């Protein structure tokens, strides 16, 4: 009898220890949640303005280059080789400036995108943390980011996080937003 009680006590302790080490994980469709946030329209408008500003400068530079190329093509045959080389060098310099500015524009757009999306990501992260703590989750993974994930062993917290953020349960991405969602990663 003593032995049975000790065995039962050991079994109960073992089960309790196993339960203590049991971990629950969650998953969330982070990108879609980000692009369903009401604030995303403002972010997209701001990004479009940044892109437009950069494009206007590039287009101005291209007009300058095209004007110079037109001048070069209309140079009379009597124009000296030195004058032709000078004009060609100017055209090359303008082309280099266009390329450098284009690279700078790409970096500027990326920086603006990060700056504008950071507060939204912060809101999502705070909601994930709140829901995860409420559901005693050990960790949360991005939907589709795991090589293998047993969906029955993972809690999908996408819906409660969206509810926490005030996103309607039936919200869907606007047309063309799916491509944009992938670009924002």
Buried (B, 14 or more C-beta within 10 A) or exposed (E): EEEEEEEEEEEEEEEEEEEEEEEEBBBBBBBBBBBBBEBBEEBBEBBEEBBEEBEEBBEEBEEBBEEBBEEBEEEEEEEEEEEEEEBEEBBEEBBEBBEEBBEEBEEBBEEBBEEBBEEBBEBBEEBBEBBBEEEEBEEBBEBEEEEEBEEEEBBBBBBBBBEBBEBEEEBEBEEEBEEBBEEBE
